[in-house]
Amino acid sequence: MAEKVCVITGGANGIGLATARMLAEQGEIVVLADWDEEALARSEQELAAAGAKVLAVPTNVAEKESVQALFAKVRQEYGRLDVLVNSAGICRLTPIDELSVEEWDLMMDVNLKGTFLCSQAAVPFFKAQKSGNIVNISSVAGKVGGIAVGPHYSASKAGVICLTMSFAKYLVKDGVRVNAVAPGPITTNMTDEWPDDVRERMGRNIPLTGRMGTVEEVANVIMFLISDQSAFITGEIIDVNGGVLMDI
Ligand SMILES: NC(=O)c1ccc[n+]([C@@H]2O[C@H](COP(=O)([O-])OP(=O)(O)OC[C@H]3O[C@@H](n4cnc5c(N)ncnc54)[C@H](O)[C@@H]3O)[C@@H](O)[C@H]2O)c1
């Protein structure tokens, strides 16, 4: 079969970029969609220099027009879509007492609405092809509520869990699988912004390793969900958290 066309939102950095690297190594076409244009150009260059088939599309996942332009570009360039990884996201530690409506809205717009808009835009491709694969990124915070991270982050990631199951149910008869990972704390730009003591405590509390996770440790599981190795799995949320939360 021809190479897969894979859109990775938030693909300029972190977990998205690690996934893009692995997909590119497999010979797939990777479309990086990110609003950080500097990092986007840098990551596109890095992947292209390694021989990858890569396209970078500046995108704000929170804006419908921007998302529509992204998927129009994918249709124009490749005429198909096989994989969508919704990794674009933001995180804030703002406590409840200090949380403004503006910050609440921004969080929901990027993490929850962004995941919805991109998944919705992928549906026409997937329904026409009768195949496709979506992987969303929730969080351990989306299962247990935020202590270090703010309530808006946790709520947005809980929303991503239900969105994952809703899209999985909606697309199941079309042969499309929709799953999510729920990472614990992972070392990326996102967590580099946390105060040292928070990062140190987060790492120390991971039973399996005593350190925060790496982007590769999450990307490996995303790759499993994209691959046929997980052909019988849909609507599932996989914990990738070093044992910090064990639930059913
Ligand atoms: N790092 C962690 O500890 C952790 C834990 C659980 C879940 N997650 C989730 O994993 C995903 C990836 O985060 P990361 O840790 O790799 O962080 P990161 O900051 O390295 O990557 C996030 C990327 O998303 C992009 N982005 C943010 N808002 C965007 C928007 N509106 N439109 C387009 N792009 C946008 C950023 O520019 C960045 O490149 C996020 O959804 C995050 O919430 C991260």
The ligand as an ORCA input file, in Angstrom:
! r2SCAN-3c Opt
* xyz 0 1
  N       3.701     17.199     28.498
  C       2.839     16.602     29.340
  O       3.131     16.384     30.511
  C       1.491     16.185     28.837
  C       0.733     15.317     29.638
  C      -0.515     14.928     29.212
  C      -1.014     15.395     28.016
  N      -0.254     16.246     27.266
  C      -0.834     16.733     26.006
  O      -0.002     16.341     24.939
  C      -0.215     17.238     23.848
  C       1.135     17.695     23.321
  O       1.748     18.506     24.304
  P       3.333     18.523     24.541
  O       3.563     18.098     25.922
  O       3.986     17.826     23.428
  O       3.595     20.085     24.536
  P       4.354     21.031     23.487
  O       4.107     22.398     23.997
  O       5.727     20.560     23.277
  O       3.532     20.786     22.140
  C       2.264     21.325     21.932
  C       2.219     21.901     20.541
  O       0.889     22.386     20.279
  C       0.996     23.599     19.598
  N      -0.235     24.364     19.757
  C      -0.734     24.886     20.904
  N      -1.867     25.538     20.640
  C      -2.098     25.432     19.312
  C      -3.112     25.900     18.436
  N      -4.137     26.654     18.889
  N      -3.052     25.570     17.137
  C      -2.014     24.822     16.666
  N      -1.024     24.384     17.437
  C      -1.073     24.677     18.747
  C       2.205     24.286     20.205
  O       2.714     25.313     19.385
  C       3.160     23.105     20.354
  O       3.962     22.933     19.206
  C      -1.065     18.376     24.401
  O      -2.410     18.164     24.039
  C      -0.908     18.226     25.889
  O      -2.000     18.757     26.592
  C       0.987     16.633     27.633
*
